[in-house]
Structures are given as structure tokens and as C-alpha cells.
Amino acid sequence: MSSVLKTYTKEELLKKFKTQKNIAIIQGFVIFLMILLAIFSTIENGISFQTFLPLFFIPMEFVMLFEMKKIKKELALRK
């Protein structure tokens, strides 16, 4: 991925970083809501698919944060 990031200009990297940051915040909020719903659903109905649904989306958040870290590193190299 770092070789792909080297082809972007600094402005494109900044735009990509801002976009991914916004998406990560929204996705984190949605995952938080899913966790709350899973807890309440488990209390009311017992263990079901909704109980484990947030576990499928949490790794996607970590991948997004890892990519943001790479972009931030590439921006730091260009200063």
C-alpha cells in the first residue's frame, strides 16, 4: 500500500486522510450503536445473531485505522 501512496500528491493524501477520518468516526459510532443494541437484545431475547453482529464490523474499523496510520506516516515523510 505504501507504494500506492507514493503516487498520490500531498493534496490528494490530505483529502484521502480527511475522508477516511470522517468515515472511521461514523463507522465507530455505528459500531458503538450496534454494540448497545446487541447488549439490549441479548438481555431481552437471549443470544442471537444480533449479539455477534458487531464482531464482524470491528475488524473493518481496525483496517481503516491502520490505513489512516499509513497515510499519516507518508504525509510526515513529505514534510
ChimeraX commands (.cxc) that place a marker at each C-alpha (Angstrom):
marker #1 position 0.00,0.00,0.00 radius 0.5
marker #1 position 2.85,2.39,0.72 radius 0.5
marker #1 position 3.99,2.17,-2.90 radius 0.5
marker #1 position 0.49,3.18,-3.97 radius 0.5
marker #1 position 0.51,6.09,-1.54 radius 0.5
marker #1 position 3.72,7.41,-3.07 radius 0.5
marker #1 position 1.89,8.02,-6.35 radius 0.5
marker #1 position -0.52,10.48,-4.68 radius 0.5
marker #1 position 0.21,14.16,-4.36 radius 0.5
marker #1 position 0.26,15.76,-0.93 radius 0.5
marker #1 position -3.14,17.35,-1.52 radius 0.5
marker #1 position -4.64,14.02,-2.57 radius 0.5
marker #1 position -3.20,12.37,0.54 radius 0.5
marker #1 position -4.67,15.07,2.77 radius 0.5
marker #1 position -8.06,14.67,1.11 radius 0.5
marker #1 position -7.89,10.87,1.44 radius 0.5
marker #1 position -6.88,11.17,5.10 radius 0.5
marker #1 position -9.74,13.55,5.90 radius 0.5
marker #1 position -12.23,11.32,4.11 radius 0.5
marker #1 position -11.04,8.18,5.88 radius 0.5
marker #1 position -11.04,10.00,9.22 radius 0.5
marker #1 position -14.68,11.02,8.75 radius 0.5
marker #1 position -15.66,7.53,7.66 radius 0.5
marker #1 position -13.82,6.00,10.62 radius 0.5
marker #1 position -15.67,8.28,13.05 radius 0.5
marker #1 position -19.04,7.44,11.54 radius 0.5
marker #1 position -18.24,3.75,11.39 radius 0.5
marker #1 position -17.07,3.81,15.02 radius 0.5
marker #1 position -20.33,5.44,16.07 radius 0.5
marker #1 position -22.38,2.86,14.16 radius 0.5
marker #1 position -20.39,0.02,15.74 radius 0.5
marker #1 position -20.99,1.57,19.17 radius 0.5
marker #1 position -24.75,1.65,18.46 radius 0.5
marker #1 position -24.62,-1.95,17.25 radius 0.5
marker #1 position -22.90,-2.99,20.48 radius 0.5
marker #1 position -25.56,-1.23,22.54 radius 0.5
marker #1 position -28.34,-2.87,20.53 radius 0.5
marker #1 position -26.64,-6.25,20.86 radius 0.5
marker #1 position -26.47,-5.86,24.65 radius 0.5
marker #1 position -30.12,-4.87,24.94 radius 0.5
marker #1 position -31.19,-7.59,22.50 radius 0.5
marker #1 position -29.25,-10.21,24.45 radius 0.5
marker #1 position -30.82,-9.08,27.72 radius 0.5
marker #1 position -34.34,-9.18,26.25 radius 0.5
marker #1 position -34.20,-12.17,23.89 radius 0.5
marker #1 position -31.09,-14.13,24.79 radius 0.5
marker #1 position -28.18,-14.85,22.49 radius 0.5
marker #1 position -28.95,-14.40,18.80 radius 0.5
marker #1 position -27.28,-13.28,15.59 radius 0.5
marker #1 position -27.53,-9.65,16.71 radius 0.5
marker #1 position -25.31,-10.47,19.66 radius 0.5
marker #1 position -22.37,-11.28,17.40 radius 0.5
marker #1 position -23.06,-8.81,14.58 radius 0.5
marker #1 position -20.68,-6.08,15.88 radius 0.5
marker #1 position -17.84,-8.61,15.89 radius 0.5
marker #1 position -17.98,-8.73,12.08 radius 0.5
marker #1 position -17.59,-4.95,11.75 radius 0.5
marker #1 position -14.91,-4.25,14.37 radius 0.5
marker #1 position -12.04,-5.63,12.19 radius 0.5
marker #1 position -13.09,-3.26,9.39 radius 0.5
marker #1 position -12.61,-0.35,11.80 radius 0.5
marker #1 position -9.10,-1.56,12.66 radius 0.5
marker #1 position -8.20,-1.83,8.96 radius 0.5
marker #1 position -9.44,1.72,8.42 radius 0.5
marker #1 position -7.36,3.00,11.35 radius 0.5
marker #1 position -4.30,1.10,10.08 radius 0.5
marker #1 position -4.66,2.70,6.62 radius 0.5
marker #1 position -5.00,6.13,8.23 radius 0.5
marker #1 position -1.78,5.48,10.12 radius 0.5
marker #1 position 0.00,4.66,6.83 radius 0.5
marker #1 position -1.30,7.83,5.20 radius 0.5
marker #1 position -0.21,9.90,8.19 radius 0.5
marker #1 position 3.26,8.32,8.02 radius 0.5
marker #1 position 3.53,9.10,4.30 radius 0.5
marker #1 position 2.49,12.71,4.95 radius 0.5
marker #1 position 5.13,13.01,7.66 radius 0.5
marker #1 position 7.79,11.80,5.22 radius 0.5
marker #1 position 6.88,14.52,2.74 radius 0.5
marker #1 position 7.24,17.48,5.10 radius 0.5
marker link #1:1,2 radius 0.2
marker link #1:2,3 radius 0.2
marker link #1:3,4 radius 0.2
marker link #1:4,5 radius 0.2
marker link #1:5,6 radius 0.2
marker link #1:6,7 radius 0.2
marker link #1:7,8 radius 0.2
marker link #1:8,9 radius 0.2
marker link #1:9,10 radius 0.2
marker link #1:10,11 radius 0.2
marker link #1:11,12 radius 0.2
marker link #1:12,13 radius 0.2
marker link #1:13,14 radius 0.2
marker link #1:14,15 radius 0.2
marker link #1:15,16 radius 0.2
marker link #1:16,17 radius 0.2
marker link #1:17,18 radius 0.2
marker link #1:18,19 radius 0.2
marker link #1:19,20 radius 0.2
marker link #1:20,21 radius 0.2
marker link #1:21,22 radius 0.2
marker link #1:22,23 radius 0.2
marker link #1:23,24 radius 0.2
marker link #1:24,25 radius 0.2
marker link #1:25,26 radius 0.2
marker link #1:26,27 radius 0.2
marker link #1:27,28 radius 0.2
marker link #1:28,29 radius 0.2
marker link #1:29,30 radius 0.2
marker link #1:30,31 radius 0.2
marker link #1:31,32 radius 0.2
marker link #1:32,33 radius 0.2
marker link #1:33,34 radius 0.2
marker link #1:34,35 radius 0.2
marker link #1:35,36 radius 0.2
marker link #1:36,37 radius 0.2
marker link #1:37,38 radius 0.2
marker link #1:38,39 radius 0.2
marker link #1:39,40 radius 0.2
marker link #1:40,41 radius 0.2
marker link #1:41,42 radius 0.2
marker link #1:42,43 radius 0.2
marker link #1:43,44 radius 0.2
marker link #1:44,45 radius 0.2
marker link #1:45,46 radius 0.2
marker link #1:46,47 radius 0.2
marker link #1:47,48 radius 0.2
marker link #1:48,49 radius 0.2
marker link #1:49,50 radius 0.2
marker link #1:50,51 radius 0.2
marker link #1:51,52 radius 0.2
marker link #1:52,53 radius 0.2
marker link #1:53,54 radius 0.2
marker link #1:54,55 radius 0.2
marker link #1:55,56 radius 0.2
marker link #1:56,57 radius 0.2
marker link #1:57,58 radius 0.2
marker link #1:58,59 radius 0.2
marker link #1:59,60 radius 0.2
marker link #1:60,61 radius 0.2
marker link #1:61,62 radius 0.2
marker link #1:62,63 radius 0.2
marker link #1:63,64 radius 0.2
marker link #1:64,65 radius 0.2
marker link #1:65,66 radius 0.2
marker link #1:66,67 radius 0.2
marker link #1:67,68 radius 0.2
marker link #1:68,69 radius 0.2
marker link #1:69,70 radius 0.2
marker link #1:70,71 radius 0.2
marker link #1:71,72 radius 0.2
marker link #1:72,73 radius 0.2
marker link #1:73,74 radius 0.2
marker link #1:74,75 radius 0.2
marker link #1:75,76 radius 0.2
marker link #1:76,77 radius 0.2
marker link #1:77,78 radius 0.2
marker link #1:78,79 radius 0.2
view
